[in-house]
Amino acid sequence: MRKQQLYLLCFFAAFLSFQSCQDYDDKLPEPTDLDVQKFIWRGLNELYLWQTDVPNLADNRFNNNLEYYDFLEQYTPEDLFQSLLYRPPGSDDAAQYGAVDRDSWIVSDYLTLEQQLDGTSKSNGIEFGLSALPNNSNQIIGYVQYIIPNSDASTKDIKRGEVFYGINGISLTQNNFRSLLFSSNENYVMNFADLTYDSNNNPVITPNGKSFDLTKTTLAENPIFLKKVITNGTHKIGYLMYNGFYPSYDTQLNDAFGYFKSENVTDLVLDLRYNGGGSVATAARLASLITGQFTGKIFNELAYNEKKSFLNRKYTFVSTLSGNPLNSLNLSTVYVLTTRSTASASELIINGLDPYINVIQIGDYTYGKNVASVTLYDSPTYTKANVNPSHRYAMQLIVAYSVNAAGFGDYFYTGLKPDYQLTERIKTLGVLGDPSEPLLSTAIGKITGTSKFIVPEKTIPDFKYLNDSKILRGQNMMYFSTEIQ
């Protein structure tokens, strides 16, 4: 039979529609009657990981075509898709998210989706986190995590750790932050504020008059954000802040490890705190660059539902990139910095290396995503070949789960627990790459034995983490290819 390529992806929760990263002169085609609904039901019935747990996806759900069409006619495409997601009765996750499956999603234009796969998005260059005020559950504030080089924001006086409270003078709330921050408008004004605390240690957000006009442009972020060598006593510590597993930068990633190798680093700190994932092949290469002594051994295993169990496959450690040797460090220990934004392929690095070397995780629990989704087009094979020309809907559908060589993958929703828990706080973010920055400082102390890990005294209330800019743009993913026969 003819083999077709599918692209599998692991995404964060995406309850938002994506923005197009380029302008298209043609309008979206008008779908014919029930084309999209039939595509949605057919795709979920065949490939969905939880197909057997959703009564309306049962193979014998309908007695005839008339019942089938009557069912589909009740829904818009988006409503049908949401109604078919896995929702176990009485689940706490169902109460919180509306479904245990928070990671499957649907788009009305696959051209937008295809651009996301390359780590390309329309952005002003500010990567930020969002939190709810502890004394006001409806009010939202944002805080700058880092600025992408060569972006519009990089030309403005905006620094890591700064707080913003509004867009175009409108305060951010639970109800409007998505529409304000991710509207189709390419220009908006971001309003900043000072964060202080009153006598009862309650946070106070005070507009400080600082505002910037920001413009979204099409950005392809180089995920190798920072690399340096820090000398401390007899230790030469390689530090790499890596923000996305994008295969087009794999050669530069290998070069970065070539630099570490030439500097004779003795230790490595891998900063994945804002890395939501990417290519599983790149993850396997990064794991192989860190080690090098496990070529051919299992890095990760992927398992589908019973209908597609023939697609189950294993990924192994590798030794080359495009025929050239990897600059592997042959380390037996790696220090990984994490936050709640650390997800998918980043978690795969931690979990995949764990059976082989010491992985010392410093920071917060990770996001908790060990499942994979596939890009489905409306075609006989779900690929773009012979795609239905009447519409451009596509689905990102959870189809599989992953485990490491020891068979462990039990961190869905809960995340991977850090060995040394240290939650990032807005007031003490520090300068990325600086040895005094809290997470990096803790790693250096553990490497050199020059300091003990001390949990900072909690004198002010923590902000509840809600989301971040990469999640909301759909850039948190783990993708790889497989073959349908």
VENNORQUI-V128909 format. One line per field, one symbol per residue. ss: DSSP state (a for helix, b for strand, c for the rest). psi: psi as a letter, one per 40 degrees, with the letter a starting at -180 (. if undefined). A space follows every 10 residues. Layout:
ss=???
psi=???
This chain:
ss=cccbbbbbbc cccccccccc cccccccccc ccccaaaaaa aaaaaaaccc aaacaaaccc ccccaaaaaa aaccccaaaa aaaccccccc caaaaaaccc ccccbbbcba aaaaaacccb bbbccbbbbb bbbccbbbbb bbbbbbbccc ccaaaccccc ccbbbbbccb bcbcccaaaa acccccbbbb bbbbbbbccc ccbbbbbbbb bbbbbcbbbb cccbbbbbbb bbccbbbbbb bbccbcaaaa aaaaaaaaaa aaccccbbbb bccccccbba aaaaaaaaaa cccccccbbb bbbbcaaaaa acbbbbcccb bccbbccccc ccbbbbbbcc ccccaaaaaa aaaacccbbb bbbccccccc bbbbbbbccc cccccccccc cbcbbbbbbb bbbccccccc cccccccccb bccccaaacc cccccccaaa aaaaaaaacc cccccccccc cccbbbbbaa aaaccccbbb bbbbc
psi=ihhihihhih iihgeiiiii eihhdiihih iihedddddd ddddddehdf deehdeeidf dhdidddddd ddeeiidddd dddeihghhe hdddddeeid geeiiiiehe dddddddeeh ihieehhiih ihhdegedhi iiihdihhif iddeeighih eihieihfeh ihiddedddd dfiehehihh hiiihaiaee fhihhhheeh ihhihhihhh hhegdhhihh hhbehhhhhh hhehghdeed dddddddddd ddefieihhh hfdfheaahd dddddddddd beefheihdi ihhaiddfde ehiihiiiei hfeiiigief ieiihhhiae ehibdddddd ddddedihhh hhbiiidghf iiiihhigid eeiehfihee ifiiihhhei iiiadeehfg fhddihhidh hhhhidefdi hheheehddd dddddddeee iihhhihgei iiihhdiidd ddefehihii iihh.
